[in-house]
Structure formats: C-alpha cells, structure tokens
Amino acid sequence: MTPEQRDDHDLILTTLVRDPSAQRFLIRFQGSNGNVTCDGLRPSNLRALAEAGHGTYLTDEKTYEALVGYDIANDSKHYVIYRLPR
C-alpha cells in the first residue's frame, strides 16, 4: 500500500466510525474542504468501475470497499465507500 493509499484507508475507517448505521458514504474534497453524504444505497460494482479507469479500488476485505478518484478539472478528490456486510 502506498503512503497515499494508507492515508485514504485511514480516512475511510474514520468515516465508517462516524456513522455506524450508514451503508454508503460519498465524500468530496476540494482543497481542504470536505463534504460527506451518507445513505443506504449500493448500486455500483466499484471493482468494475476501477477496472474501467474511473478510479482506484481499495478494500480491507472485512470492513469496507471504496472507489477513490480525482477530478482534475475541479481539483477535487472523490470517495465512494461501501460498508461490507458482517
């Protein structure tokens, strides 16, 4: 895991603790400003989206799976995080 992926992993785990009942988190950072949205939807195959070039797929295979991407036009980093079923 690269240092940047480690930072992403730490952010993801911190976000999951923030709201233990939410199943999906959408996070957008523009500069140092972040916006977090939570809901219960799980519509996307994140691994397939990453393989299609839409971001980097991350998982710890126990707690979460996530797609992390960067929008160069808006200089923003985006996360889609799904809590895995226990």
Secondary structure as UniProt FT lines:
FT   HELIX           3..18
FT   TURN            20..21
FT   STRAND          24..30
FT   TURN            31..32
FT   STRAND          33..39
FT   HELIX           46..51
FT   TURN            52..53
FT   STRAND          56..59
FT   STRAND          64..71
FT   TURN            72..75
FT   STRAND          76..83
//
